[in-house]
Amino acid sequence: MSLLKDELKFKDVVFEEKKDLKKFSTMRLNATGDMITVQTLTALKQVLKLLNKNKMEYRVLGWGANLLLPLTTAIPYIQLDFDFDKSQLETPREEYLLPASVSLATLTSHANKFGLKGWEVFTGIPASLGGAVFMNAGTNLGEIGSVVKEVLLITKEGEEKLIKIDQHSFSYRRNHFVEAGDVIAEVRLIHFGIDEMISKKIRDYLEMRTKTQPLKEWTCGCVFKNQTIERGVTCRAGLFIDIIGLKGFSYKNLMISPKHANFMENRGDSTYEDVITMIDVLQRELKLQTGVTFNTEVEF
Ligand SMILES: Cc1cc2nc3c(=O)[nH]c(=O)nc-3n(C[C@H](O)[C@H](O)[C@H](O)COP(=O)(O)OP(=O)(O)OC[C@H]3O[C@@H](n4cnc5c(N)ncnc54)[C@H](O)[C@@H]3O)c2cc1C
């Protein structure tokens, strides 16, 4: 990795070798890796061009709320830390051009203050805007894709690519426009007007989530996607895990959350391997006892 150390000397780029990454994922798995923190669009283009010239792979890290980080990896992580015009959030406007690194919590608090219709869909999701768009993150109020108008990608060659969002751009927890190596740099968000009831909806939803999900524990959110089987019937993974009696089940320092069975809590020094083992056990038990194959929502 010394090539990166020698060559990543651009303005607005910080390179840290073998960084302790425990705090870089919400599940707090033990992990170390090389981290490239990029603070501007120009710097991002330079970094991607350099990595591409040297045929080096990389992985983009948002808030690490949907990622299981391995103990070690030879592939460097890129994290964005862009500044932006915060005056955009002082009053409501028709459109917002925001960096991928802004947190959804910042946007929810703006929506709560001014009652932005449509922005309630991502209430309470811990994420960067880029990670949320990549995942088409959502709740049972809707998905973030519904309020995205445009996405600015930087390709692995360091070039800008502007994506105009249409009805084919997103599906359940997926986008269909980010190609391997692309980095989401900026997102243009819209809303559907001002409605004072939205603030109440956001507060009620946050209260409900706090009661039903382990939000203070170290987790990666829902481990499994809900599965749709014949005639559009949806099987909720958490409910099925509860039914087969595995709520509260522990393996080493991992526990199936007693609060919500589709969450897995890291109660100590868990590793990537521990989580994989636990997921494997759950998938096999679910298949054996219910006949349903549940795919993971969390990324490896
Ligand atoms: C307590 C808890 C509750 C949760 N509740 C929900 C929920 O209700 N609904 C829901 O949908 N999810 C939920 N999640 C999961 C998670 O918050 C979402 O998947 C979120 O979108 C992840 O965003 P992130 O910034 O953390 O992305 P990361 O986890 O860091 O990354 C996720 C993926 O996006 C890619 N990525 C991230 N940023 C970029 C970028 N700028 N450009 C290109 N690719 C990028 C990464 O490479 C990775 O493949 C929850 C998680 C936790 C811990």
The ligand as an ORCA input file, in Angstrom:
! r2SCAN-3c Opt
* xyz 0 1
  C     -30.160      0.865     13.660
  C     -30.295      0.788     12.173
  C     -31.536      0.960     11.575
  C     -31.674      0.871     10.192
  N     -32.910      1.054      9.634
  C     -33.042      1.040      8.298
  C     -34.323      1.278      7.688
  O     -35.324      1.512      8.350
  N     -34.393      1.248      6.334
  C     -33.308      1.009      5.550
  O     -33.435      1.013      4.324
  N     -32.095      0.763      6.091
  C     -31.934      0.783      7.438
  N     -30.709      0.538      7.995
  C     -29.556      0.194      7.129
  C     -28.743      1.427      6.680
  O     -28.991      2.533      7.519
  C     -29.058      1.794      5.234
  O     -28.810      0.728      4.357
  C     -28.259      3.011      4.754
  O     -28.699      3.352      3.467
  C     -26.758      2.773      4.723
  O     -26.139      4.016      4.490
  P     -24.600      4.230      4.815
  O     -24.240      5.644      4.500
  O     -24.290      3.756      6.169
  O     -23.937      3.284      3.731
  P     -22.850      2.127      3.980
  O     -23.421      1.103      4.882
  O     -21.553      2.721      4.374
  O     -22.738      1.546      2.516
  C     -23.795      0.801      1.949
  C     -23.480      0.559      0.480
  O     -23.522      1.804     -0.211
  C     -22.264      2.030     -0.857
  N     -22.030      3.468     -0.783
  C     -22.086      4.249      0.324
  N     -21.858      5.538     -0.007
  C     -21.639      5.565     -1.348
  C     -21.327      6.592     -2.291
  N     -21.199      7.872     -1.915
  N     -21.166      6.251     -3.583
  C     -21.286      4.946     -3.979
  N     -21.582      3.934     -3.134
  C     -21.754      4.242     -1.847
  C     -21.245      1.229     -0.076
  O     -20.108      0.935     -0.847
  C     -22.065      0.002      0.244
  O     -22.112     -0.853     -0.887
  C     -30.538      0.627      9.375
  C     -29.281      0.460      9.974
  C     -29.141      0.546     11.359
  C     -27.790      0.387     11.975
*
